[in-house]
């Protein structure tokens, strides 16, 4: 299944704002360009965690926690992409910290 167009969604959890962006990417270069575009738009964000799956059978998969505790952001995002059935898709979740720590479980759920 392929993403038809870029998508974004915002949620607020415990005063932290999370903005999820999904975009199409067919190469690792395209995925990294999408990530850079989002990072430039949100230079003042606390974190910009990422994950992407490329290829018809997800031959290339990458994730990054961007300073969040190890395994609490990029890895769950990658898992969600894989379970969704999407291919050639890149996800970025931008976080603006609201002053309340969510803990590992809270970050994974967010």
N, CA and C of each residue as an Amber inpcrd file, in Angstrom:
protein
   330
   0.8500000  -1.1630000   0.0000000   0.0000000   0.0000000   0.0000000
   0.9020000   1.2330000   0.0000000   0.5320000   2.2140000  -0.8170000
   1.3420000   3.4280000  -0.9330000   0.5680000   4.6480000  -0.4690000
   1.2820000   5.5680000   0.1160000   0.7320000   6.8470000   0.5240000
   0.4840000   7.6680000  -0.7370000  -0.7070000   8.2550000  -0.8830000
  -1.0250000   9.0130000  -2.0870000  -0.4680000  10.4310000  -2.0450000
  -0.4680000  11.0310000  -0.8540000   0.0260000  12.4000000  -0.7150000
   0.5440000  12.6060000   0.6990000   1.2720000  13.6930000   0.8940000
   1.7810000  13.9960000   2.2300000   0.6140000  14.2160000   3.1820000
   0.8630000  13.8880000   4.4430000  -0.1800000  13.9390000   5.4610000
   0.4380000  14.4380000   6.7550000  -0.3380000  15.1930000   7.5380000
   0.1350000  15.5780000   8.8700000  -1.0250000  15.5500000   9.8540000
  -0.6860000  15.3120000  11.1130000  -1.6820000  15.2640000  12.1850000
  -1.0160000  15.7290000  13.4730000  -1.7340000  16.5180000  14.2560000
  -1.2010000  17.0640000  15.5020000  -2.0140000  16.5790000  16.6900000
  -1.3080000  16.1900000  17.7550000  -1.9650000  15.8670000  19.0200000
  -1.1900000  16.5430000  20.1500000  -1.8880000  16.7970000  21.2400000
  -1.2470000  17.3580000  22.4290000  -1.4500000  16.3760000  23.5700000
  -0.3380000  15.9850000  24.1850000  -0.3520000  15.0510000  25.3110000
   0.4480000  15.6810000  26.4430000  -0.1980000  15.8710000  27.5850000
   0.4800000  16.4460000  28.7630000   1.2740000  17.7020000  28.3990000
   0.6430000  18.6030000  27.6570000   1.2010000  19.9000000  27.2580000
   2.2950000  19.8210000  26.1980000   2.7010000  18.6220000  25.7820000
   3.6490000  18.4910000  24.6700000   2.8620000  18.3700000  23.3730000
   3.3240000  19.0840000  22.3550000   2.6860000  19.0150000  21.0430000
   3.4780000  18.0510000  20.1610000   2.7800000  17.0850000  19.5800000
   3.3730000  16.1200000  18.6650000   2.7430000  16.3280000  17.2940000
   3.5890000  16.5440000  16.2850000   3.1080000  16.7140000  14.9140000
   3.7170000  15.6040000  14.0750000   2.8630000  14.7660000  13.5250000
   3.3250000  13.6500000  12.6890000   3.1820000  14.0270000  11.2210000
   4.2330000  13.8100000  10.4700000   4.2330000  14.0280000   9.0280000
   4.5320000  12.7050000   8.3420000   3.7570000  12.3860000   7.3180000
   4.0340000  11.2270000   6.4720000   4.2720000  11.7240000   5.0540000
   5.2860000  11.1860000   4.4100000   5.5870000  11.5700000   3.0420000
   6.0520000  10.3740000   2.2350000   5.9630000  10.5030000   0.9240000
   6.4240000   9.4410000   0.0300000   7.9170000   9.5810000  -0.2130000
   8.5920000   8.4460000  -0.2890000  10.0210000   8.4250000  -0.6160000
  10.3210000   7.0850000  -1.2720000  11.0530000   7.1300000  -2.3690000
  11.3990000   5.9020000  -3.0820000  12.8760000   5.5510000  -2.9470000
  13.6620000   6.5030000  -2.4430000  15.0870000   6.2580000  -2.2140000
  15.4570000   6.8040000  -0.8410000  16.5910000   6.3690000  -0.3390000
  17.0520000   6.8740000   0.9480000  17.3450000   8.3720000   0.8650000
  17.8090000   8.8290000  -0.2750000  18.0660000  10.2590000  -0.4700000
  16.7610000  11.0420000  -0.3660000  15.6930000  10.5640000  -1.0190000
  14.3970000  11.2390000  -0.9360000  13.8760000  11.2570000   0.5000000
  14.0500000  10.1540000   1.2180000  13.6020000  10.0960000   2.6160000
  14.3530000  11.1280000   3.4480000  15.6610000  11.2040000   3.2710000
  16.4600000  12.1530000   4.0480000  16.1410000  13.6080000   3.6710000
  15.8080000  13.8490000   2.4080000  15.4000000  15.1950000   1.9880000
  14.0730000  15.5850000   2.6410000  13.1350000  14.6400000   2.7190000
  11.8550000  14.8900000   3.3860000  12.0900000  15.2200000   4.8620000
  12.9370000  14.4400000   5.5130000  13.2590000  14.6680000   6.9290000
  13.8860000  16.0500000   7.1090000  14.8310000  16.4150000   6.2420000
  15.4840000  17.7270000   6.3380000  14.4710000  18.8550000   6.1570000
  13.5240000  18.6720000   5.2490000  12.4920000  19.6880000   5.0150000
  11.6820000  19.9150000   6.2930000  11.2790000  18.8340000   6.9490000
  10.4930000  18.9430000   8.1850000  11.3430000  19.5820000   9.2840000
  12.5920000  19.1760000   9.3960000  13.4790000  19.7590000  10.4210000
  13.6590000  21.2650000  10.2110000  13.7740000  21.6940000   8.9630000
  13.9170000  23.1240000   8.6770000  12.6600000  23.8900000   9.0600000
  11.4970000  23.2800000   8.8440000  10.2280000  23.9260000   9.1890000
  10.0420000  24.0360000  10.7030000  10.7200000  23.1780000  11.4570000
  10.5450000  23.1170000  12.9140000  11.8960000  23.2000000  13.6270000
  12.6800000  24.2020000  13.2810000  14.0280000  24.3410000  13.8550000
  14.0260000  24.4650000  15.3710000  12.9520000  25.0010000  15.9260000
  12.8980000  25.2130000  17.3720000  12.2460000  24.0450000  18.1190000
  11.9470000  22.9530000  17.4220000  11.3420000  21.7800000  18.0630000
  12.3460000  21.1070000  18.9950000  11.8250000  20.4560000  20.0180000
  12.6710000  19.7310000  20.9590000  13.2620000  18.4910000  20.3050000
  12.4460000  17.7680000  19.5370000  12.8870000  16.5460000  18.8570000
  12.1970000  16.4270000  17.5000000  12.8540000  15.7250000  16.5850000
  12.2500000  15.3470000  15.3080000  12.6480000  13.8930000  15.0580000
  11.8200000  12.9860000  15.5380000  12.0990000  11.5480000  15.4270000
  11.6150000  11.0530000  14.0720000  12.3240000  10.0690000  13.5210000
  12.0280000   9.6540000  12.1520000  12.0450000   8.1400000  11.9760000
  11.3530000   7.7170000  10.9350000  11.3870000   6.3160000  10.5050000
  10.9860000   6.2820000   9.0400000  11.5810000   5.3550000   8.2900000
  11.1290000   5.1710000   6.9150000  11.3040000   3.7360000   6.4650000
  10.4240000   3.3560000   5.5240000  10.4640000   2.0330000   4.8950000
  10.4870000   2.2560000   3.3860000  11.4240000   1.5990000   2.7240000
  11.5880000   1.7700000   1.2820000  11.6150000   0.4170000   0.5990000
  11.0610000   0.3750000  -0.5990000  11.0290000  -0.8610000  -1.3700000
   9.6950000  -1.5700000  -1.1990000   9.3470000  -2.3570000  -2.1850000
   8.0620000  -3.0690000  -2.1600000   7.9600000  -4.0420000  -0.9950000
   9.0800000  -4.5540000  -0.5260000   9.0910000  -5.4900000   0.6100000
   9.8450000  -4.8930000   1.8020000   9.8590000  -3.5660000   1.8640000
  10.5550000  -2.8490000   2.9440000  12.0150000  -3.2840000   3.0720000
  12.7020000  -3.3580000   1.9290000  14.1020000  -3.7840000   1.9310000
  15.0010000  -2.8350000   2.7290000  14.6360000  -1.5590000   2.7660000
  15.4110000  -0.5840000   3.5380000  14.5070000  -0.0210000   4.6260000
  14.9510000  -0.1380000   5.8770000  14.1930000   0.3830000   7.0150000
  15.1650000   1.1030000   7.9410000  14.8130000   2.3250000   8.3430000
  15.6580000   3.0970000   9.2430000  14.7750000   3.8360000  10.2480000
  15.3600000   4.1090000  11.4180000  14.6580000   4.9230000  12.4130000
  15.6770000   5.6870000  13.2450000  15.2070000   6.7700000  13.8760000
  16.0780000   7.6040000  14.7000000  15.2540000   8.2160000  15.8310000
  15.7520000   8.0990000  17.0700000  15.0640000   8.6310000  18.2500000
  15.3250000  10.1220000  18.4880000  16.2940000  10.6990000  17.8200000
  16.6360000  12.1200000  17.9220000  16.6920000  12.6310000  19.3600000
  17.3810000  11.9130000  20.2120000  17.5840000  12.3760000  21.5810000
  16.5530000  11.9120000  22.5900000  15.4410000  11.3540000  22.1330000
  14.4940000  10.7440000  23.0730000  15.1700000   9.4820000  23.6120000
  14.7170000   8.9540000  24.7500000  15.3330000   7.7250000  25.2640000
  15.3280000   6.6060000  24.2090000  16.4110000   5.8580000  24.1510000
  16.5820000   4.8130000  23.1390000  15.3820000   3.8780000  23.0760000
  14.8860000   3.6870000  21.8610000  13.7970000   2.7460000  21.6230000
  12.4070000   3.2700000  21.9180000  12.2750000   4.5660000  22.2650000
  10.9540000   5.0850000  22.6270000  10.2780000   5.8800000  21.5220000
  10.9670000   6.1350000  20.4260000  10.3810000   6.9680000  19.3790000
  10.5450000   6.3500000  17.9910000  11.7700000   6.3300000  17.4810000
  12.0010000   5.8330000  16.1210000  11.5840000   4.3950000  15.9220000
  11.9430000   3.5360000  16.8480000  11.6160000   2.1130000  16.7200000
  10.1060000   1.8580000  16.7290000   9.3280000   2.4510000  17.6590000
   7.8750000   2.2670000  17.5970000   7.2570000   2.8550000  16.3250000
   7.8330000   3.9500000  15.8340000   7.3440000   4.5260000  14.5810000
   7.5850000   3.5660000  13.4230000   8.7860000   2.9800000  13.3790000
   9.1140000   2.0150000  12.3360000   8.1910000   0.8070000  12.4120000
   7.9330000   0.3340000  13.6120000   7.0240000  -0.7910000  13.8150000
   5.6260000  -0.4550000  13.2950000   5.1430000   0.7550000  13.5840000
   3.8190000   1.1750000  13.1120000   3.7720000   1.2390000  11.5880000
   4.8390000   1.7560000  10.9590000   4.8820000   1.7960000   9.4930000
   4.8240000   0.3880000   8.9130000   5.6070000  -0.5220000   9.4740000
   5.6390000  -1.9000000   8.9710000   4.2810000  -2.5780000   9.1290000
   3.6380000  -2.3880000  10.2670000   2.3310000  -3.0140000  10.5140000
   1.2240000  -2.4070000   9.6670000   1.3970000  -1.1520000   9.2470000
   0.3700000  -0.4810000   8.4460000   0.3020000  -1.0220000   7.0250000
   1.3850000  -1.6480000   6.5780000   1.4340000  -2.1330000   5.2070000
   1.8970000  -1.0850000   4.2120000   2.2320000   0.1060000   4.6810000
   2.7170000   1.1520000   3.7830000   4.1200000   0.8210000   3.2840000
   4.3810000   1.1570000   2.0440000   5.7130000   1.0180000   1.4660000
   6.1500000   2.3810000   0.9400000   7.4560000   2.5570000   0.8130000
   8.0100000   3.8100000   0.2940000   7.4260000   5.0110000   1.0330000
   7.5340000   4.9530000   2.3450000   6.9300000   5.9610000   3.2030000
   7.9300000   6.4230000   4.2610000   7.9000000   7.7080000   4.5530000
   8.7710000   8.3080000   5.5590000   7.8990000   9.0100000   6.5940000
   8.2120000   8.8210000   7.8690000   7.4690000   9.4620000   8.9570000
   8.4100000  10.3190000   9.7930000   7.9410000  11.4980000  10.1520000
   8.6500000  12.3890000  11.0720000   7.6600000  12.8000000  12.1500000
   8.0620000  12.6670000  13.3950000   7.2400000  13.1740000  14.4900000
   8.0340000  14.2580000  15.2020000   7.5130000  15.4590000  15.1180000
   8.1180000  16.6270000  15.7380000   7.5030000  16.7810000  17.1230000
   8.3480000  17.0240000  18.1190000   7.8420000  17.2320000  19.4800000
   8.2890000  18.5850000  20.0100000   7.3050000  19.3200000  20.5080000
   7.5660000  20.5320000  21.2660000   7.2620000  20.1910000  22.7170000
   8.3050000  20.1170000  23.5350000   8.1790000  19.6820000  24.9210000
   7.3400000  20.6720000  25.7210000   6.3810000  20.1360000  26.4720000
   5.4740000  20.9750000  27.2410000   5.7960000  21.0620000  28.7140000
   6.9200000  20.4780000  29.1430000   7.3360000  20.6000000  30.5240000
   7.0290000  19.4050000  31.4030000   6.2940000  18.4370000  30.8740000
   5.9580000  17.2470000  31.6550000   6.5840000  16.0310000  30.9820000
   7.4340000  15.3110000  31.7040000   8.0450000  14.1000000  31.1520000
   6.9930000  13.0010000  31.0760000   6.9490000  12.3070000  29.9370000
   5.9390000  11.2740000  29.7110000   6.4010000   9.8900000  30.1290000
   7.7000000   9.7020000  30.3170000   8.2240000   8.3700000  30.6040000
   8.2820000   7.5470000  29.3330000   8.9820000   6.4280000  29.3900000
   9.1720000   5.5860000  28.1990000   7.8370000   5.1230000  27.6310000
   6.9490000   4.6150000  28.4710000   5.6520000   4.1290000  27.9910000
   4.8250000   5.2280000  27.3580000   4.8380000   6.4050000  27.9530000
   4.0960000   7.5300000  27.3990000   4.6290000   7.9730000  26.0530000
   5.9460000   7.9660000  25.9020000   6.5410000   8.3300000  24.6150000
   6.1890000   7.3140000  23.5430000   6.2520000   6.0440000  23.8750000
   5.9290000   4.9990000  22.8980000   4.4790000   5.1390000  22.4500000
   3.5600000   5.3650000  23.3920000   2.1440000   5.5220000  23.0320000
   1.9180000   6.7780000  22.2050000   2.6300000   7.8470000  22.5260000
   2.4740000   9.1070000  21.7850000   2.8840000   8.9190000  20.3360000
